[in-house]
Amino acid sequence: MRPLRSPPCPEGVTRWPPPPPTSTSRETLRRISPRLRSCGAGPGPHRPAGRCPACELQLGAPAATIRCPHPRHPPSGRACWVMGAASQATTWGRALWALLLATLGSAASQPLGAESVCTARPLAKYSLTFTGKWSQTAFPKQYPLFRPPAQWSSLLGAAHSSDYSMWRKNQYVSDGLRDFAERGEAWALMRELEAAGEKLQSVHEVFSAPAVPSGTGHTSAELEAHARHSLVSFVVRIVPSPDWFVGVDSLDLCDGDRWREQVEVDLYPYDAGTDSGFTFSSPNFATIPQDTVTEITSSSPSHPANSFYYPRLKSLPPIARVTLVRLRQNPRTFVLPPPGPLGGGNEITDSLSGPETPLDCEVSLWSSWGLCGGPCGKLGAKSRTRYVRVQPANHGTPCPELEEEAECVPDNCV
């Protein structure tokens, strides 16, 4: 660490030129900038003539700190920079801000997440297999059987660097991803990917896979990752749904100096934050103002009408899974991985095993009591009814009685 201090000094003396910039992080600069202003290093009140701003700036990798001594007892015995009584505070402020800007420029040249820079061989080819696990056994509530039945849209993804994000939890989706999540239209999202590849040089390759016409099936694609573009992101729309999707955000295929041989990730539903529907078949009802991307869980949104609302579960079972396998490469050809339980193409798997999610019976409220019937002078009976809203499934709580009777005295007896 190197302390740079500003004690009182003779007027018009220059004895401390700014040091060369030291690399530090954007977050540290953002944190210390308000303190620089409060010390007088940035825009702020003028200091008395003949006195440097009472600040101490310590720069060093990977941290930078600022201390503000008491104005009446600044540090002494240190060299400082004074350029005149009338404008010494302003000059000091400009010098420090120039130092910070130079440091920020140095930090900007560093790649994000520099601690995990990929140093593996330049190229790696992968096979991506998306497997849908959206079955009526695992997700019995409001499972869509008709118009349309449960299915998956086409898969759209990219291999990219850390300065690009297709989507991210707790952030707003782009216009292209909104169109894809709501209606399955991929043109706008494709244009955004192409623009990122051309302008930012952050997208190395765009890949896609066919749609799956069932909730339980799989589809596959191949992609190429680069040492500078080792992250993979993709999205698949849940059909039917308001704006729900599954996918991965910036999955890193590189592990330091080597490529990962195989990666498996369980996928869970996300809400794009652009439509306010609760159920698979909800009509289009835009969310105004737009919300951020949120994960759908067994208790969130906490509403009985939510199609994924299973209050008995601590967490939802995975609705899909993605598997990436590195393809072995030699100078002449690619060697596919050995055949496994999954084939190629967008096939439907009828016998896909999965968890059984218990679904309890749900009934409506009781109706009003009916008229009391019976002979005059004797007790009669009245009844009320209710109906089943959700049938039980997978050993869930059975439905209670749907009709109830009670004794009564007949009215208007003749």
LOMAR-668919 format. One record per residue: x, y, z of N, C-alpha, C in turn; residue in three letters. Coordinates in pm, whole numbers, plus 50000, padded with zeros to 5 digits. Layout:
BEGIN
XYZXYZXYZALA...
***
This chain:
BEGIN
500854988050000500005000050000500885012450000MET500425023049931501215035249921500335046949967ARG500635053250082499825064450130500165077150054PRO499155084850019499315097849955498555107850040LEU499265116850108498595125350205498705140050165ARG497835148250230497765162350193497755171250317SER498875172850385498925181450503499075196050461PRO499075205350561499355219350527500725220850463PRO500855230150373502125232150307502235246550262CYS503435251150236503615265150194502865267950066PRO502405280150056501625284249940502505284249814GLU501955278749705502625279149577503735269049558GLY503865259049650504945249249642504395236349582VAL505145230549491504775217749431505835207549466THR505495197949550506485187949591505965173649579ARG504745172149528504225158549514503465157149382TRP504125152549275503365149749152502535137149168PRO501445135949092500595124049106501375111449068PRO501195100749142501875088149109501205081348991PRO501835071348932501195064048822499975056648872PRO498965054548786497745047948829498005033548872PRO497275029448972497355015749021496045008648991THR496114996648941494904989148903494054986349026SER492804988949017491834985949122490514982749058THR489564979049133488294974349077487304985749060SER486324983548969485254993348948484464995449078ARG484224984449150483434985449272484144994049375GLU485454992649387486205000649483486155015349445THR486315018249315486245032149271484875038149298LEU483825029949273482475034949299482275037849447ARG482915029649531482755031149675483505043249729ARG484705045849677485525056449735485235070149676ILE484585070949559484345083849496483545093349584SER482415088849647481715098249735482555103149850PRO483445094649900484305098950010485335109049963ARG485795107949840486705118049787486025131649784LEU484745131549739484015144349735483845149949875ARG483525141149973483325146050109484615151150170SER485755146050126487055150850176487475163850110CYS486915167149997487335178949925488165175949805GLY488355163149773489145159749656488355161449529ALA487065160749539486195162749423485475175949438GLY484395178149363483615190449376483105191849518PRO483335203149578482935205049717483315218949764GLY483175221449892483495234749945484985237749932PRO485265250749914486665254849902487375253850037HIS488645250950029489455250050149490115263650176ARG490495266350303491215278950332492535279550256PRO492935291850228494195293650155495345287950237ALA496295281850165497475276350230497285262650290GLY496105256250267495855243050327495415233450218ARG496035221650214495605211150121494365204250177CYS493565197950095492415190350146492885179650243PRO492185178450353492605169250459492185155050426ALA492835148850332492495135350289493725126650285CYS493515114150300494565104450279494035093850184GLU494675092050073494275082249972495325071349966LEU494935058949990495835047549981495395038749867GLN496285037249772495995029149655496885016849656LEU496325005749619497084993449611496194982149567GLY496774972449497495984960949452495794951449569ALA494554946649592493374949349511492454959449575PRO492954967749672492034976349745492474990749735ALA491564999749767491865013949776491005019649886ALA491595027149980490835032550091491125047350105THR490195054350173490355068650198490055071450344ILE490885079350405490615083850540490585099150540ARG489685104550621489545119150629489875123750770CYS491085128550794491435133450928490625145850963PRO490675149551090489975161451134490565173651065HIS489715183151016490265194750943491265202851022PRO491115203051154492025211251234493325203851266ARG493335190651242494535182851273494855173651157HIS495205179551044495545171050929496905164450950PRO497205153850876498535147550887499615157350846PRO500745156150908501845165450881503095157650845SER504125165250799505395159150766505385151850634GLY504405153950550504325147150421504345157550309ARG504795153150193504815162050077503415163650023ALA503105174949964501785177349907501925185749782CYS500795188449720500775195549592499875207649609TRP500465219749601499705232049612500055240749493VAL499065245649424499305253249303498825267649316MET498685272549435498245286349450497175287249555GLY497155298349628496235299649739494785300149693ALA494525306849583493135308949540492495296249489ALA493305287449424492685275849358493355262749398SER493955262049516494675250049553493735238249571GLN492585240149633491675228949653491155223749519ALA490845233049429490355228949297491415221049222THR492675226049229493755219149159493975205249216THR493945204249348494095191049411492975181649368TRP491775187049365490645178749323490805173849181GLY491205182849091491395178748951492465168048939ARG493545169549017494615159649009494145145849055ALA493415145749167492945132849216491925126549123LEU491035134949065490045129348971490745124148846TRP491805130748801492555125448687493185112048722ALA493685111048847494245098448891493205087348891LEU492005090648940490945080548944490515076448805LEU490405085948714490015082648577491055073648513LEU492335076648536493375067948481493305053948541ALA493025053348671492895040148735491715032648682THR490575039648661489395033348605489665027948466LEU490415035548387490765030748254491595018148260GLY492515017648359493315005548374492454993748416SER491474996248506490584985448548489684981048436ALA489254990448352488354986948242489034977748141ALA490364978748133491054970248037491184955848085SER490864953448215490954939948267489664932548237GLN489674919848201488454912348177487684910348306PRO486334910048295485514907548411485814893648464LEU485874892748597486194879848657487574874948617GLY488564883948627489914880648580490504868748653ALA489934865348773490484854148845490144840948778GLU489204840748684488814828248618489014829148467SER490074835748425490354836848283490664823048225VAL490054820048111490234806948049491554806747972CYS492384796948003493664795347933493734781847864THR492574775647841492544762847773492824764747625ALA492954753747553493174754547409492074762847345ARG492354769947238491444780247186490014775447160PRO489834763647105488504759347064488114746247129LEU486814744747154486264732147203484854730847147ALA484494718847106483184716347050482384707847147LYS481094711447163480234704647260478944700247193TYR478394689547247477044685047215476134688847330SER475074696147301474114700547403472824692647386LEU472354686547494471094679047493470164685047597THR469004689547550467964694947638466914684247657PHE466604681147783465624670747815464484676747896THR463274676147841462104680947914461614670648013GLY461304674948136460784666248241459424670848289LYS458724678048204457434683848239456344673448216TRP456134664648313455154653948302453964656848392SER452864650048365451674651648447451884645548585GLN452804636048596453104630048726453884639748814THR454864646548756455684655848834454984669148857ALA454134673448763453454686448771451964684548739PHE451214678348830449824675048797448864686948795PRO449184697648864448254708748874448114715948741LYS446874716348691446534723448567447414719248450GLN447884706848451448754702248343448024703548209TYR448584710848115447874713347988447854700947899PRO446644696247868446464684547782445974688247643LEU445324700047629444754703947500444994718947477PHE444984722847353444914736747302445884746547367ARG447144745247357447894733547311448304724947428PRO448744712847405449254704647514450634709347558PRO451104704147669452424707947721453514704847619ALA454404714547596455474712947499456544723647523GLN457614722747444458744732147456458984738747321TRP459334751547327459664758647204461054754547156SER461474759947044462844757946999463804764347098SER465014759047101466064764047191466934773847114LEU467234785147177468104795347116469154799447217LEU470434798647176471504801747269472724807447200GLY473734810347280474974816447228476144812747317ALA477324811547254478604810747326479184824747326ALA479504830047443479844844347452480874846847561HIS481294859247570482244863447674481474869647789SER482204874047892481564878748014480914892448000SER481184899747891480564912947877479244912447802ASP478674900447786477354899247724476474890847816TYR475194894447823474244887047904472954885647825SER472534873247797471274870847729470094873447823MET470214868747946469224871448050469894869448184TRP469304874848286469884873748418468794875348523ARG468854866948625467884867648733467944881348800LYS466774886748834466624899748902467004911548813ASN467094909348681467314920248588466224920148482GLN466054931348412465014932548311465454925548183TYR464504918948118464814912347991464804922747879VAL465474919547771465484928147653464174926547577SER463954935147478462744934147396462714920947320ASP463894916447274463944903847201463574892047288GLY464074891647410463744880447499462294881147542LEU461754893147555460324894447588459464888147479ARG459774891247352459014885247242459144870147241ASP460324865247273460544850847272459794844147387PHE459844849947507459204843847623457684844247614ALA457134854847553455684856147546455084848847427GLU455714849747310455094844447189455984834547113ARG457194832447160458084823247091458694829046965GLY458614842246943459184848746825460654851846851GLU461524846646764462964847346790463694857746706ALA463004864646614463714873646522464414885046595TRP463704891546687464304902846758465484898246844ALA465344886746909466444881546991467644877846903LEU467394872446784468484869346693469224882046651MET468484892646625469124905346586469974910746701ARG469494909246826470294913646940471584905646952GLU471504892646929472704884346934473684888146824LEU473184890446704474064894446594474714907946622GLU473944917346678474514930446710475614929346816ALA475404920746916476444918847018477694912746958ALA477524903746860478694897746796479444907446708GLY478714916546642479364925846550479974937846621GLU479234943846715479684956146778480604953646897LYS480234944346983481014942047104482004930747091LEU481914922946983482754911146966482644901847087GLN481434901247146481254893447267480534880247244SER479934878347125479254865847094480054858546988VAL480504846447021481314838646929480464830446834HIS479354824646885478524816046802477104815946855GLU476134815646763474724814146797474284800146754VAL473574793046841473134779546809471664777946844PHE471034767846786469614765446811469354750446804SER468204746346857467764732346855466274732146828ALA465764721646765464334721046732463454720746856PRO462184724046835461204723646943460884709246982ALA460374707647102459954694447152458444694647165VAL457704686447089456244687047087455584679947205PRO456274678347315455734671947433456474677247554SER455864675747672456534680347794457704671747832GLY457714659147789458794649847821459434645147692THR460494651347654461214647747533462574654347535GLY463294653247426464614659547424464944664247283HIS465854673647280466354679147155467824682447175THR468574683947066470024685647080470574695246976SER471744700147004472454709346915473944707946942ALA474764713346852476204713946871476644728546874GLU477664731146951478164744846963479664744546979LEU480284755946949481724757446960482044768547058GLU482894765747156483314775647255484754779647229ALA485054791947260486384797747239486954801447375HIS488264802047386488884805447513488434819047564ALA488194828447474487694841547513486164842047518ARG485524831447473484054830847473483644817147527HIS483934814947653483724801747713482394800547786SER481564810947784480284810747854479164806947758LEU478184799747809477044795447729475754799847798VAL474854805747720473524809347768472504804847665SER471314800947712470244797547619468904798947690PHE467824799147612466464799847665465584790347586VAL464584784747654463544776547594462224780847656VAL461264783847573459974788447624459104776747667ARG458394778447780457414768647826456104771447753ILE455584761447681454374763147601453324753247650VAL452094758247689451674772247694452074778847826PRO452234791847823452514799547944452414814347910SER452264823048012452234837547986453574842747935PRO454644840648013455994844947974457034836848049ASP456794824048062457664815348141458664808248051TRP459854805948105460914799548026461874792348119PHE462734784248061463854778148132465124781448054VAL466264779848118467534782548049468684783448146GLY469844786548093471024788848174471594802548140VAL472214808648239472814821848223474314820848249ASP475104822548143476564823448153477174811148223SER476834799448173477444787048221478854785948163LEU479854785048250481254785048206481674770648175ASP482094768248050482564755048008484054753248032LEU484734763748074486174763248094486484763048243CYS487454754948281487894754148419489394756848423ASP489734769648425491144773648427491844770648297GLY492704760448296493474757348177492944745148101ASP491714741048132491144729448062489654731548040ARG489134724347942487694724547913487004713747995TRP485804716548040485034706648113484584695548017ARG484694683248061484324671947977482814670147970GLU482114672448080480664670948082480064679748191GLN478934686148160478244694748255476754691448248VAL476134689348363474694687048372474084697248467GLU472984703348425472324713548506470834710948506VAL470234709948625468774709148635468184723048613ASP467064723548543466454736248506465104737848575LEU464804750148614463564753548684462904765248613TYR461594766948628460894777548553461234791548603PRO461284800848508461484814948537460364823148474TYR460054834348539459074843948489459834855748431ASP459564859148305460304870048239459914883748292ALA458804884848366458414897648424457694906948330GLY457184901848218456514910448120455014907648110THR454534896648170453114893048164452674888748304ASP451454892148339450974890248477450114877848496SER450124868448402449304856548415449804847148523GLY448854839848586449184830348691449174815848642PHE448444813248535448254799448492448824797448352THR448954784548313449494781348181448674787848069PHE447364788148087446484793047981445984807148004SER446684814948087446244828648114446244837147988SER445264846147972445294855347858446414865447872PRO446764871747762447844881447762447444893747843ASN448174896547950447914907848037449254913748077PHE449674924248009451014929748025451254934648167ALA452474932448217452894937548347453394951848330THR452714961448391453084975648380453224981248521ILE454414986248558455644986048479456254972048475PRO457134969948379457774957048362458554953048487GLN458504940248519459224935048635460504928148589ASP461324924148685462574917148653462334902148644THR463334894848600463244880248590463254874348732VAL462284865648760462194859248890462014844148872THR462544836548966462354822148962460994818349018GLU460294809348952459004804348999459284792349089ILE458764792549210458984781849306457644775749347THR457704765949437456484759349483455614768449568SER456174779549616455414788849699455454803149650SER456044805549535456134819149480455924818749329SER454944826449279454014835449350453104827749446PRO452894833549561452094827049665450614829649640SER450074822249545448664823649508448144809949467HIS447014805649522446494792349488446244790149340PRO446024801049265445764799549121447034797049041ALA448194799049102449444797149031449604782548989ASN449914780248863450024766548811451164758748875SER452154765448932453264758448996453184759349149PHE451994762349202451834764049346451594750349410TYR452614745349482452544732649554453024735149697TYR452174740249785452634744349919453204733050003PRO452884720349970453434709250047454894706450014ARG455374711749901456744709149858457674720149907LEU458884716249949459904726249982460454732749856LYS460534725149748461024730449621460404722349508SER460314728349393459794721549276460784711049226LEU460294700149170461234691249100461724698048973PRO462894694548922463364700948798462394698248684PRO462104708648609461174707248497461914703448368ILE463224704848368464034701148252465484699448297ALA466304694548205467734692948233468514695048104ARG469704701048118470584702648003471894695348032VAL472394688447932473664681247943474574685547829THR475774689847861476764693647762477934683947771LEU478274677747660479364668047654480374672947551VAL481624673347592482654677747499482914666947394ARG482964671047269483224661847159484724660547139LEU485194648347134486624645947114487014649646972ARG488104656646961488534662146832489944657446800GLN490124653146672491464650546623491664658446494ASN492824658746437493044667246320492124664446203PRO491494652646198490694649446080489204649946104ARG488774645846221487334644446239486984645846386THR485704647646410485164647746544484644633846575PHE484894629146696484384616146740483244618646838VAL482054613946805480904615946890481044607947018LEU480424612447128480484604847252479754591647237PRO480064581647320479394568647309477904569947329PRO477114561547262475654562647274475194560147416PRO474224568247458473674567047593472184565447586GLY471504568347695470054566647697469334576747610PRO470024587647572469384597847492469854596747348LEU468934597947255469284598047113469364612247062GLY469334613646931469404626946873468044631446826GLY467944644246798466684649446745465714653046857GLY464524657746813463514661946909462514650746931ASN462944640547003462124628747024461294630047151GLU460154622847151459274622547266459584610047348ILE459754611847477460034600647564458804597947649THR458094587047622456854584147693457104578247831ASP458184570847846458414563547971459454570448058SER459514583748051460504591148129460154590448277LEU461054584948358460794583948501461034597348567SER460274599948670460414612648739459704612048872GLY459844622548954459194622549085457684623849071PRO456994618349170455544619849176455224630949274GLU454654641749224454304653049308452874651449357THR452654649949488451274648449537450484661249517PRO449274659649469448384670949448447134668649530LEU446884677449626445724676149713444454680749642ASP443344674949687442044679049632441714693249678CYS441144701049591440674714449624439194715249591GLU438424720249687436974721449668436564736049683VAL435394739049632434864752649641434264755249778SER433824767349801433114770649925431714764349920LEU431114763050037429754757650042428774767349977TRP427764761649916426674769949864425754774149979SER424774782249952423804786050055422914774050088SER422354774150208421444763250246420194763850160TRP419704752250124418454751350049417244752850139GLY416044752150082414814753150158414664741050249LEU414014743450362413774732850458412544724950413CYS412704712150399411604703650357411214693650462GLY409894690850472409434681150570407984683550607GLY407334674050673405924675750713405774685850824PRO404584691650831404304701650933404354695251072CYS404844702851166404924698351302406084689151331GLY406894685951234408034677351257409294684151204LYS410424678951248411674684451199411884680451053LEU412394690050976412714687350837414224687150814GLY414604688250690416034688050655416324697950544ALA417504703650548417984712550443419394708250404LYS419864712050288421174707550240421914718850168SER423194716750158424054725750081425124717350012ARG425744722849907426704715149827427944723549797THR428974716549753430184722849700430724713649590ARG431674718649514432164710849400433694710149403TYR434234700749327435684698649322436304708349223VAL437284715749269438024725049182439274718449125ARG439954710449205441154703449159441064689049207VAL441134679649115441114665549150442454661549211GLN442454652849311443724648449370444504639649273PRO445814639249293446674631149208447894626849287ALA448474615649249449714610649308449634609349459ASN448544603149508448354600449650448204613349731HIS447644623449668447354635649742446124633949830GLY445824644149911444684643650002443394641949923THR442574631549957441334629349882440304640349908PRO439304640749824438284651049836437344647949953CYS436894658150026435924656050134434514654550077PRO433544653050165432154652050123431734664850052GLU430954663049948430524674449867429104678849898LEU428404671749987427034675350023426864673950173GLU426104683050233425914683250377424454686250408GLU423884679250506422494681250547422444685550693GLU421354692550726421124697050864419634697150892ALA419284695151020417874695551059417384709851061GLU416064711151037415474724451036413974723051061CYS413334734351087411884734951103411294740450974VAL410354733150912409814737750784409154751550799PRO409344759850699408714773150695407424772250617ASP406544781950643405274783250569404534769850563ASN404494763150678403814750250684402304752550686CYS401564745350605400124746550599399484734650670VAL
***
